[in-house]
C-alpha cells in the first residue's frame, strides 16, 4: 500500500519514481540506473534493507539514502547513519514527511551542481560578463542579448575566434531568470573524441574501460541553469544525434544505464565555423542546426569596431590590476593610435595578450608604443604618421592638469631612456622636484 501511494503521489510532486517489491529487485534496479535518492525499508524477506544500503554505497555513493522502517529506534538510527544513510523516517509517516526529506535531497543536489559548475569555470580565466564598447555593432549585440535573455530560447552565437562568444553567453545567463543557477561552459573542440559523450551525458561505473566510478555529465551539472557549448561544429555526428535527442526531449541517459531522466537546461551554442556550409556538405546535421539556431547573435570582429579598441584596452588594464595587482598604467596617445592602427586578426583575445605583454614591459605608469609586442609594434610608425597636426586621441576619461604634467614628464624621461638628471635639466626643474613628482604620482597610482 505504501509503495502504491508513493508510485502515484510522488510524480505529481515532480519526482521520477522507480518502485521495487523487495531488496533483490532494488539491487537489480540499482545495477542499471543511478538514483538521486533511495527510500529503503529495513525489514524485508530475503535481501534486507541493510544489504541494499551497502550495495548502494558501493556502486552509487552519490545516492542519498533515506531509511524507512516501522522498527526504528535510537540504536537503529545510529547504525543507519554509520552505514551511510542520510535521513531516517519512522513508520507510520505522512506523505508530507517523505516530500520534506526529498526536498532536502534536491537542495543538496542543487548545491553540489553549483559547486561542480563553479569548479569548471575556475579552470579558465574569466573576466566579468560585461560587453565593452559603444560602437554600432556592439550596441546591436547588447540589444539582442537584452531581448533574448529573459526567454528560454536556445541561442546560437557566431563569430571569429576571440570575439567574445563565451562572454556573450555568460551575459545571456546573467540577465536571465536562471542567473542564480549554474553556468557550465564546455569547449567541444577540447574534449577527447572518445570521451565527449561521457563528459556531456555522464556514465555509470564499469560502463567502459576506465570508468572507475559514477560520473555526472555536464548537462546534468547545469540542471536549472545554462549550458554553453562552444565550438559546436567540432562535435562528432554520432554525438550530434544524442545532443539533438536531448534538445528535443529534455532527457539524459548516462552511458551504461537503461533509464533516462529529465533535466531543465537552457542551451547556448557558439562556433566560428560556417554551420550552414557544413550542413550543405553533410558535415553537420541539418535538424540539429535548426534546433540550436532558434535565435542567432553574431559577434563582430574587432577590426569592424575599431572605435572600441582603446576602451577595451583600458578595461583590460583595469582587469589585470584587479586580478594580479599590476599597476593600472595609462595608455599614451601614441600607443592608443598604434592600437587602433593594428589589424587584430586575433580579435579581443589578441588585444588582451598584447596589453598583458605591454604591462610587463612598461615602467608601471605609462604604456608606451614601444612596450607593445613585436606583432603589434609594426603599427607604431603607421600610428605616428596618422597623427596630423596635433590631432591626437582623446582618452575616455578627461585628463587632469596633473595627468597632463605627468605625460610631459614621462615623454621627456622616455626620450632620455630613464636618465633622471637629464630629464630634470630639460624640464627646467630641480632633480629633487622630479623625484617628488614621480613619487607622488606613484602613490596616487597605487591608491587608484
N, C-alpha and C positions, 0 to 999 in steps of 0.2 A: 504493500500500500504506500509506504514511504517513497519507494523507487518510482512509483507511478505518479505521485504528486510532483516529485522533483522533475521527472521527464516532461510533464505538461506545463508546469508553472515557471520553471527557470528560463526556458526560451522566451517566454513573454516578458521577462525582465532583461533580455538582451544577451543571455548566455547560450553557448552551444553545448549540448549535453550528450554524453555517452553513458548509458545505464547498463550495468553488469549485474548478473544474478548470482554472483559469488566470487570468491577470491581467484579461482582459476580463470574465469572469464575476464576479470580485471587485469591479471597479469598478461593475458593474451592481447588485450587492448593496449596496454602499456608498451608491449613489444612492437606495436605497429604505428603508434602515434604518440605525439608529445602533448601533454595537457598542462594548462596553467595551474589548475588546482585538481585535487582528488579528495572527495569526501569518502572516507573509508570506515566501514563498520569493523569492529574488532572481533566479535564472536561470530564466526561463520564456519560451517562444516567443511572438512577437507582443508583447503588453504585458508588460514585465518588472516585477520587484518594485519597482524604484525609481519607476516610474510610478504604481504602486499606492500607494506611500508618499506621494508628492507629492499624489495625489488625496485621500488620507485627511487629510493635514494641511490641505488646502484646504477640504474640506466637513465634516469631523468632527474638529476639533483636539483634542477631549477623548478620543478613542480612543487607547489605549495600544498602541504598535506594537512587536511582537517579531519581529525578523529571524531567519529560519531558513534556513540555506544550508550546502551542503557545501563552498562555496568561501571560507569565512570566513578572513580573516587580520586582522592588526592594522590595516592601512590601510583595509580594507573596514569593519571595526567602527567606526573613527573616522569614516568617511564616513557610516555609518548613523546615528550619534549626531548628526552635523551636519545630516542631513536630517530629524531629528525622531524617530528610533527611541528607544524606552525600554529595550529589552533586546535581547540577542543570543544566539541558540542555534546552535551549530555541529553539523551532521550528522556522524556519527550521534549522536543524543541519546536518552536514555531518557524514557519517559513521565513518570517522576518529575521530570525536569528541566523538562518542559513545565508540569506541575502546580505546581511551585515558582514558575515565572515568573508563572503565572496567579494564584497566591496573593498575589504582590506587587501585582498589579493590583487584586485585591479589597480588599486592605488600603488601598491608595491611594484607591480609590473610597469606602470607608467613611469615611476621614479627610476627604475632600472633602465628603461629605454632612453630616458632623458640623459642618464649618465653615459650610456654607450654612445649616444649621439654626440654628446659633448667631447668624449674621447676621440671620436672620429674627426671632429672639427679641429681639435688641437693638433692633429697630425700635420696640418697645413698652416702656413702663415696667413692670417686673415686680418683684413682691415675692417673698419666699421662699414656697415651696409649703407654707405652714403654715395650717391652718384654726383660727382663733381663736374661742374661746367654749366654755362648758361647759353651755349650755342644752340641754334635751332634744332639740330639732330638730337641733342640731349634733352631739350625741352619736350620733344615728341616722345622720347623713351620714357621720361618721367610721367607724362600724361597717360601713356598706355598702361604703365605699371599701376598708377593710381586707379585706373578704371577696372583693371582685371583682378587686382589683388584681393578685394573683398569677396570675389566669387570663388567657386570651387572648380573652375575650368582648368583643364590641362593647358600648359603653356609651352611653346617651343621658342627658345631664344637662339637666334642665329647671329653669326659674326665671326670675324677672323680671330685667330689665336691672340690672346692678350687684350681683348677689347672690354673685358669685364663681364662676361656672361654669368659667372657664378655670383658676382656682386648683384647683378640684376635679379637673379633667382632668390638670393637672400633678402633683397628688398621686397620682393613679392611676398615672401613668407612673413617678414616683419610687419607688413601692412595688412596681413590677412587675419581672420579670426583664429588662425592656428598659431599665432605668434608665440604663445606660451608653451607650445609643444615642440618636439624635436625637429630640427632641420638636419637632414642627413645628406651629405654630398658624396656622390660616387663617380669616380673617373673611370668610365667603362673601358677606355683605352689602356689604363694602367693595370687592370685586373688580369691575372694569368688566365689564358684561354680555357684551361681545364678546371678552373675554379670559379668562373664567372657565375654559373648557376648557383653554386653553393653560397657565394658571397651575397647574392641577391635574395635567394629564397630560403637559405638555411639548409641544414642537413641533420640527419639522425646519426647517433653514434653507430659506427660499423657500416654505414651506407656505402662507403667506398674505402679504398686503401688510404690510410692517413686520417680518416675521420675518427679520431680517438675520443671525441665527446660530442654531445648535442651542441648545435650552434644555431643561434638565431640569425636569420637573414637580415640584410639591411632594410629590406622592405618592412619587415616586422618591427625592427628597431624604430622606424619612422612612424609607427602607428599613431594616429591622431595628429600628425604633423605633415611635413613636406619632404618628399624625396626628390633630390636633384640628380638627374642622370646626365653627366657631362660626357661629351664625345660619344653621343648616342650612335653615330654612324659606324663606330668600331665594333658594335655587337655582332656576334655570330648569328646567322639566320635561325639556327635552332633555338637560341636564347630569345631571339626576336619573337618567335612563336609563343613562348611561355610568358614573355612580357605582355604580349597582346592579350593573352588569355586572362592575365591578372587585371589589366586595364578594363577589360570588358566585364569581368565578374566581381572584381574586388577580393578574390580568393587566392590564397597562397597554399601551396603544398610543398613541404620540405622534402628534400631528397631522402628516399628511404622510408617515407611514410605513405599511408593509404588515404588518409582523410585530409581534406582541405579545410582551411579556416579563413574567416573574413577579417580583413584589416581595413582601416579607414585612413587612406593616404592620398594626399594631393601630389600629383607628379608634374614636375617642371623638367623639361629636357633641353639640352643645348648641343650644338655641333657647329664645327667650322667647315663641314663638308656639304656639298650640294645634294641634299637628300632627294630632291625631285629627279636629278640626273641619275642618282643611284637607283631609284625606283625604275626609271626607264631602262637602265642597264641590268635590271633584275638582281641588283646587289643589296637592295633594301626592300622590305615588304611594303607594298602599297597600302594595305589595310592598317598596318602599324603607323605608317606616315600620317594617314588621315586621323588616326586616333590621337596621336600626340600633338598634332598641329591644329588643335581646336582654336588656339589664339596664338598669333605669331608676333614676336618682337625682334627687330633687327638692331644689333648694336653697331654704331658707326665706327669706322676706322679713325684713329687719332688724327691722321693727316686730313681727314674730312671735317674735323672740328678743331682746326689749329688754334683758334682763339681760346680753347680750353687748356692748352698745354701749360702755360705759366701758372694758372690757378691750381692745376693738377700737381705741378712740381712743388708749389708751396705747401699743398696738402700733404704730399709725400714727405717733405722735410719735417713737418709737424708730427706726422705719424711715427717717423723714426725717432724723433725727440721723445715722444711719449713712451715708445716701446723699449728703446735702448738707452735713453738718457743722452743721446747725441745732441750737441748744441744746435739749436734751430738757426743755422746760418742763413743770411739773407742772399737772395739771388740778385746779382748785379745786372745792370742794364744790358751789357754786352752778352752775358750768359742767357738772359731772357730771350734776346733776339736770336742767339745761336740755337736755343731750344726750339724756337718757332720755325727756324730755317731747316731743321732736320726732317728727314722723310718719315721716321718712326714706323718702319715696316713691322716691328715687333709690338707696336701699339703701347698701351699703358704699361704692360709688363716690361718692355724695353726702357721706357721712361723711368720706371721705379728702379731698375738696375742702375741706370745712369746717375740718378740722384744719390743712391747709396754709395756708388763709387766716388762721386764728387765730394760728398760729405767726409769720406775717409781721407781725401787728399787736401781738402781746403784748410784754411787757418782757423776754422772754428767760428768765424764771424761772417765771412762772405764767400759765396761760391763764385769763383772766377771762371771765365770761359775756358781757361787752360786747365781747370780741375776736371773737366768733363772727360769721359772715356775717349780713346782714340777713334772709336767708331762714330762718335758724335762730333769730335773735335774738328773734323773736316768742314763743319758748318761755321766755324769761328770766323774765317776770312770772309765767307759769304755774309755773315752777320754784320761784320764791320762795314762792308760795302752797302748794307741795307739800311744804315742809319744816316739819312740825308739831312744835312744842315741842322744837326742837333735835335732832329725829330726822333725822340727816344721812347722806349717803352715806359708806360706809366704803371706802377705796381697797383695791385688790387686794393692795398691799404695806403692812404695818403702818407707821405713821409713827413716826419717831424723835422725841426731845424737840426736837432742832434743827429738824426739819421743822415741828413744831407752832409753835415760836417764829417761824420764818420766815413761816409762814402768817399769824400775827398781825401781823408787821411789814408784810407786803405788803398786808394788808387796810387797815391804817391809812394806808400810803403811797398806796394807790389812793383812799382816802377824801379825801386832801388833794391829789389829782391830781399826785403825784410831788414835792410840796414836802417836802424832807427836814427842814428845821428845824422845821416844824410837826409832822411825824411824830415826830421825836425828843422834842419837847415833850410831845405827848400820851402817848407811851410812858414818859416819865419817865426817859429816858436821855440821855447826852451825845451831841451831834451826831457827835463823833469815834467813839463806840462804835457808832452806827448805821452809819456808813461802814465800819467794820471788819467788822461782821456781814455787810453786803451783799457786801463784797469776799471774805470767807471763803466765803460761800455760792456766789458766782460761780465761784471757783476749784474748789470741790467739784463744781459742776455741769459744768464743763469736763472735769474728771477722770473723771466718770461717763460 
